[in-house]
Structures are given as structure tokens and as C-alpha cells.
């Protein structure tokens, strides 16, 4: 199972959370950023519908597969 960690950090005069190299919008307080990170982490775990996906792999080949919708990652929040 994949594990995703949301981390609360100081950013642009306030606070934000980061995940996998992306950074959220800036929040006025650490508490607000943490609550937003916790909400995002919780939503990440919600199962979805089975669906077909198509993507280009690192070698430039197009792949098609079925995403079962129940293979949600484990999440946590730091900071």
C-alpha cells in the first residue's frame, strides 16, 4: 500500500502543507494549515468508482488499465 504524508510548513508569510513536492495555498495560522492537511488526507482515503485510465509511461508508451477505486493510500500529517 502506498503511504502519503502531508507536512505542515511555513510558507509565504503564513503556513501551508506539502505533499509529494506540491504545496498548498497559504493559510494564516499553523492550525488552519493543519486542519486543511488533515481534511485533504482524509479525502484521499475515500474509495471511488472503478474506472479505466490511460497514461503515458516514462518511455513514451501509452498504457491503459483499470483503477479499482478501492486501492486508496495510507495517509498521515506531520507538523
N, CA, C and O of each residue as an XYZ file, in Angstrom:
316
protein
N       0.841     -1.173      0.000
C       0.000      0.000      0.000
C       0.889      1.241      0.000
O       1.918      1.280      0.675
N       0.490      2.228     -0.747
C       1.198      3.493     -0.828
C       0.914      4.328      0.417
O      -0.203      4.318      0.935
N       1.923      5.048      0.891
C       1.737      5.944      2.029
C       2.052      7.368      1.584
O       3.089      7.622      0.971
N       1.160      8.279      1.894
C       1.320      9.688      1.543
C       1.346     10.498      2.822
O       0.468     10.357      3.674
N       2.370     11.362      2.959
C       2.490     12.209      4.141
C       2.290     13.665      3.753
O       2.969     14.182      2.865
N       1.372     14.307      4.412
C       1.140     15.739      4.281
C       1.945     16.404      5.392
O       1.856     16.000      6.551
N       2.735     17.428      5.042
C       3.570     18.075      6.048
C       3.253     19.568      6.113
O       3.248     20.249      5.088
N       2.991     20.069      7.302
C       2.702     21.486      7.512
C       4.026     22.234      7.612
O       4.911     21.852      8.377
N       4.151     23.323      6.814
C       5.396     24.092      6.746
C       5.093     25.586      6.710
O       4.007     26.002      6.307
N       6.076     26.394      7.138
C       5.952     27.839      6.969
C       6.080     28.158      5.482
O       6.906     27.578      4.777
N       5.246     29.094      5.017
C       5.268     29.417      3.587
C       4.682     30.811      3.333
O       3.571     31.119      3.764
N       5.430     31.621      2.646
C       4.943     32.909      2.132
C       4.275     33.765      3.217
O       3.207     34.336      3.000
N       4.919     33.842      4.379
C       4.397     34.664      5.460
C       3.291     34.008      6.274
O       2.679     34.658      7.122
N       3.033     32.755      6.032
C       1.990     32.034      6.769
C       2.355     30.570      6.845
O       3.516     30.220      7.054
N       1.365     29.719      6.675
C       1.555     28.271      6.772
C       0.873     27.583      5.604
O      -0.132     28.070      5.086
N       1.419     26.453      5.195
C       0.848     25.660      4.110
C       1.136     24.195      4.411
O       1.787     23.872      5.405
N       0.649     23.317      3.551
C       1.049     21.918      3.661
C       1.613     21.476      2.318
O       1.223     21.978      1.264
N       2.538     20.529      2.381
C       3.143     19.989      1.173
C       2.848     18.494      1.105
O       2.677     17.820      2.120
N       2.796     18.011     -0.117
C       2.648     16.580     -0.356
C       3.251     16.279     -1.723
O       2.870     16.878     -2.730
N       4.184     15.354     -1.743
C       4.802     14.881     -2.979
C       5.311     16.039     -3.849
O       5.142     16.025     -5.069
N       5.932     17.035     -3.216
C       6.519     18.154     -3.953
C       5.578     19.300     -4.271
O       6.026     20.352     -4.727
N       4.296     19.123     -4.045
C       3.321     20.197     -4.295
C       3.054     20.923     -2.984
O       3.132     20.333     -1.907
N       2.737     22.211     -3.089
C       2.457     23.000     -1.882
C       1.066     23.609     -2.000
O       0.650     24.030     -3.079
N       0.368     23.649     -0.899
C      -0.996     24.178     -0.878
C      -0.982     25.704     -0.895
O       0.077     26.331     -0.925
N      -2.150     26.270     -0.874
C      -2.279     27.709     -0.678
C      -1.788     28.049      0.732
O      -1.642     27.168      1.579
N      -1.539     29.329      0.967
C      -1.056     29.777      2.272
C      -2.235     30.019      3.209
O      -3.256     30.586      2.818
N      -2.072     29.578      4.445
C      -3.079     29.770      5.488
C      -2.514     30.722      6.529
O      -1.297     30.779      6.702
N      -3.362     31.474      7.228
C      -2.868     32.465      8.191
C      -2.277     31.878      9.463
O      -1.535     32.562     10.167
N      -2.592     30.612      9.772
C      -2.080     30.021     11.008
C      -1.688     28.565     10.780
O      -2.131     27.915      9.833
N      -0.849     28.084     11.675
C      -0.443     26.674     11.634
C      -1.673     25.782     11.803
O      -1.818     24.777     11.107
N      -2.547     26.153     12.722
C      -3.744     25.357     12.992
C      -4.624     25.236     11.748
O      -5.132     24.157     11.443
N      -4.800     26.347     11.033
C      -5.628     26.313      9.825
C      -5.004     25.429      8.749
O      -5.709     24.684      8.068
N      -3.681     25.512      8.595
C      -2.988     24.678      7.601
C      -3.076     23.208      7.989
O      -3.276     22.350      7.129
N      -2.930     22.915      9.266
C      -3.013     21.521      9.718
C      -4.415     20.961      9.499
O      -4.562     19.826      9.045
N      -5.436     21.736      9.814
C      -6.811     21.268      9.592
C      -7.062     20.998      8.112
O      -7.723     20.020      7.762
N      -6.536     21.862      7.239
C      -6.693     21.652      5.793
C      -5.946     20.395      5.350
O      -6.453     19.633      4.527
N      -4.746     20.173      5.889
C      -3.976     18.972      5.556
C      -4.700     17.719      6.032
O      -4.748     16.719      5.316
N      -5.251     17.768      7.215
C      -5.993     16.620      7.747
C      -7.224     16.318      6.890
O      -7.545     15.155      6.642
N      -7.905     17.365      6.444
C      -9.081     17.181      5.582
C      -8.658     16.554      4.245
O      -9.298     15.618      3.766
N      -7.578     17.076      3.647
C      -7.096     16.529      2.375
C      -6.668     15.072      2.530
O      -6.962     14.242      1.670
N      -5.978     14.762      3.622
C      -5.537     13.392      3.871
C      -6.738     12.460      4.040
O      -6.733     11.334      3.543
N      -7.748     12.932      4.732
C      -8.957     12.127      4.947
C      -9.661     11.862      3.605
O     -10.095     10.743      3.333
N      -9.765     12.905      2.776
C     -10.430     12.759      1.481
C      -9.656     11.830      0.552
O     -10.252     11.143     -0.278
N      -8.343     11.805      0.687
C      -7.507     10.929     -0.130
C      -7.863      9.462      0.101
O      -7.669      8.633     -0.789
N      -8.374      9.137      1.264
C      -8.689      7.758      1.604
C     -10.078      7.303      1.216
O     -10.428      6.141      1.422
N     -10.882      8.203      0.653
C     -12.254      7.838      0.281
C     -12.238      7.016     -1.003
O     -11.709      7.469     -2.018
N     -12.807      5.822     -0.973
C     -12.833      4.999     -2.184
C     -13.673      5.646     -3.274
O     -14.597      6.412     -2.998
N     -13.341      5.329     -4.497
C     -14.085      5.850     -5.638
C     -14.633      4.713     -6.476
O     -14.647      3.558     -6.051
N     -15.079      5.054     -7.661
C     -15.617      4.062     -8.590
C     -14.490      3.420     -9.390
O     -13.454      4.043     -9.624
N     -14.690      2.203     -9.798
C     -13.767      1.558    -10.723
C     -13.830      2.325    -12.036
O     -14.913      2.639    -12.529
N     -12.668      2.623    -12.596
C     -12.634      3.395    -13.833
C     -11.415      3.033    -14.655
O     -10.389      2.622    -14.114
N     -11.530      3.184    -15.948
C     -10.396      2.969    -16.834
C      -9.539      4.221    -16.889
O     -10.061      5.336    -16.926
N      -8.221      4.039    -16.894
C      -7.313      5.174    -17.015
C      -6.315      4.893    -18.138
O      -5.954      3.744    -18.392
N      -5.883      5.951    -18.795
C      -4.876      5.869    -19.841
C      -3.805      6.889    -19.513
O      -4.109      8.032    -19.172
N      -2.545      6.472    -19.616
C      -1.445      7.370    -19.289
C      -0.227      7.020    -20.134
O      -0.114      5.908    -20.650
N       0.679      7.980    -20.268
C       1.925      7.762    -20.987
C       3.009      7.431    -19.978
O       3.207      8.177    -19.020
N       3.714      6.327    -20.175
C       4.762      5.950    -19.228
C       6.056      6.707    -19.527
O       6.123      7.474    -20.488
N       7.075      6.491    -18.706
C       8.331      7.236    -18.830
C       9.050      6.962    -20.145
O       9.908      7.745    -20.552
N       8.709      5.852    -20.821
C       9.325      5.513    -22.110
C       8.508      6.008    -23.300
O       8.829      5.693    -24.446
N       7.446      6.786    -23.033
C       6.638      7.349    -24.106
C       5.577      6.412    -24.664
O       4.967      6.713    -25.689
N       5.347      5.273    -24.002
C       4.308      4.343    -24.447
C       3.015      4.636    -23.697
O       3.027      4.945    -22.506
N       1.901      4.535    -24.416
C       0.597      4.731    -23.802
C       0.120      3.432    -23.194
O       0.203      2.373    -23.816
N      -0.372      3.519    -21.994
C      -0.853      2.355    -21.239
C      -2.315      2.583    -20.861
O      -2.747      3.711    -20.628
N      -3.050      1.499    -20.808
C      -4.436      1.533    -20.330
C      -4.570      0.484    -19.243
O      -4.050     -0.625    -19.369
N      -5.264      0.835    -18.186
C      -5.513     -0.122    -17.112
C      -6.774      0.281    -16.370
O      -7.326      1.360    -16.589
N      -7.208     -0.579    -15.512
C      -8.397     -0.312    -14.706
C      -7.949      0.033    -13.289
O      -7.187     -0.708    -12.667
N      -8.435      1.167    -12.792
C      -8.202      1.547    -11.403
C      -9.413      1.085    -10.610
O     -10.528      1.541    -10.864
N      -9.211      0.179     -9.644
C     -10.353     -0.404     -8.949
C     -11.121      0.562     -8.044
O     -12.250      0.260     -7.658
N     -10.544      1.706     -7.698
C     -11.253      2.669     -6.868
C     -11.189      2.388     -5.381
O     -11.539      3.251     -4.576
N     -10.747      1.196     -4.998
C     -10.658      0.885     -3.580
C      -9.202      0.749     -3.117
O      -8.947      0.323     -1.991
N      -8.262      1.106     -3.972
C      -6.845      0.981     -3.652
C      -6.298      2.315     -3.122
O      -5.322      2.851     -3.647
N      -6.927      2.822     -2.103
C      -6.583      4.128     -1.557
C      -5.305      4.046     -0.707
O      -5.042      3.034     -0.058
N      -4.522      5.126     -0.726
C      -3.278      5.118      0.047
C      -3.505      5.324      1.532
O      -4.557      5.807      1.953
N      -2.518      4.957      2.311
C      -2.491      5.296      3.738
C      -1.964      6.722      3.824
O      -1.028      7.069      3.105
N      -2.537      7.551      4.680
C      -2.101      8.945      4.807
C      -1.797      9.301      6.239
O      -2.315      8.687      7.172
N      -0.939     10.316      6.408
C      -0.733     10.901      7.727
C      -0.326     12.360      7.554
O      -0.016     12.802      6.448
N      -0.329     13.096      8.652
C       0.002     14.521      8.651
C       1.097     14.763      9.671
O       1.000     14.315     10.814
N       2.148     15.477      9.255
C       3.249     15.840     10.153
C       3.262     17.353     10.317
O       2.898     18.097      9.407
N       3.687     17.787     11.493
C       3.870     19.220     11.720
C       2.691     19.889     12.337
O       2.722     21.096     12.577
